[in-house]
Amino acid sequence: MIACLGRIVHDSDAESKLDDDVSTIFNSLNLQGSIENGDVSGIASKDFGGLYSVKPLYLIRPSGAEDISRVVKAAAGTPHLTVAARGNGHSINGQAMADGGYVIDMRSTGENHFKLLTVNGSPCIDVSGGALWEDVLRRCVSRFGLAPRSWTDYLSLTVGGTLSNAGVSGQAFRYGPQTSNVTELEVVTGKGDITVCSETQNPELFFGALGGLGQFGIMTRARVKLQLAPDMVRWIRVVYAEFEEFTRDAEFLVSQKEDESFDYVEGFVFCNNDDPVNGWPSVQLNPDQEFNPAHLPQTAGPVLYCLELAFHYRNSDLPSTVDMAVSRLVGGLGFVDGLISQVDVSYMGFLLRVKRAEQDAKANGVWDNPHPWLNLFVSKSDIVEFDQTVFKKMVKNGIGGPMLIYPLLRSKWDSRTSVALPEGEIFYIVALLRFVPKGPSVEKKVAENREIVKWCIKEGLDFKLYLPHYRAKEDWKRHFGNQWTRFEKRKANFDPMAILAPGQRIFKRTNQ
Ligand code: FAD
């Protein structure tokens, strides 16, 4: 299909002239996909955060890498235009937007790749950068009985969107983030080159793009490692009154060998009250059971901690074998007696658990509320101080959404990728996932997040923002620390005019 191109009307002659120039360039491109005018109410002006909105010049639905390359080259031919790949727009701070630039809707390429391969004796799948992880899951399990090893909690995110950050969930302690589970990428660079890269072929681009915040190229294909998909999951939650006991067990579990631990380890903080979102009711997995606070010790404070665990098994496993294995693992933990909740669910049901929460939240009308979220990686060395100040004081009354905290191992992350991490081997991901009604309280919550980050900096905590969103160059330099020079060099190599991912606000578009 030949691209259809609308005409944008501007007040000034200069802008009209510019539009004519751009129209001419685009008409000459002969795209297979389609183009429409940027619209302030369209998808390209919005994201999940609901905090920012800017108007793009055009929204492009490419058919594949060739179209994307043409768009990037066309932008390079102008003095000022930028290009943002939009995955599923689940960023918080406008990272997938392009003010007055081109937004590429990667979802239109979602079906382009889906091929099973064996690489060095192990199964892998080639998928599109614009594919949703939930589609990758469904197709891999139903067609091949296989599944990627490392996930995010929520799967309506695109492959390229999470690989641009890291992609973290309760499997990351064992397999590393999603960026550690990819062996090859096809990328359209900021020069418009379509390049295949891997650890051995164009490695600077490969490692740069992984966790690269979209700065070096647009991922059009990723080769993802697979493993045998289990049939079932025993999903377990156990409660702690003391942070030290919670972290001791969590760190123990993530440091054990594969057959001596769970297959998934996460955790969250909740309030010691009956608040339906952040209190006791948020813990029970089985709706028929109630959380009984009588089990809590008298010493319990305003916040409590929950370890969330999962054990994979197959339909052919004897129930007694599963029970025994789970009992052995649970038996080694020091949670509050009686405060355990568990259910058996299908593997797909487990991985799609947040989808169900999304459906409930949509039905309640809260899913589309603004989301001033804050995600951090905090080193084990500072996590007690973080708990004392942030969890026990700043957010002790809850945030209207989940407060996640669980440990990860630095050695499972490849330091050649662009992701910035704290120094220590064990660090915690902390996620304050706020759901805030539209109105003045949104700004207040953004300010509270800023206070937390400022406090971390002032106290000299070993931390990094995950899904970072700074505005000043100085902040970005601090964020990347001694990796900044490498990051800058990669930018100069692969996107010298700073055309890509302008919504990250790291580099300014140049005309050189
Ligand atoms: P977008 O928001 O569309 O894009 C994000 C950035 O990546 C932008 O800069 C964009 O330009 C760039 N980009 C998009 N596609 C490409 C591409 N193909 N190539 C290069 N750059 C690209 N994260 C976790 O790690 N673990 C979780 O458990 C988790 N859960 C989440 C749950 C919810 C409900 C939400 C809203 C977010 C969650 N996230 C989680 C964060 C999520 O991983 C990031 O926000 C991710 O960027 C969203 O993916 P997306 O496809 O919507 O990307």
Residues whose N, C-alpha, C, O or C-beta is under 5 A from the ligand:
A	BS01	FAD	F48 A84 A85 R86 G87 N88 G89 H90 S91 Q95 A96 M106 G129 T152 D153 Y154 L157 T158 G160 G161 T162 S164 A166 G167 V168 S169 L213 G214 G217 I218 M219 A501
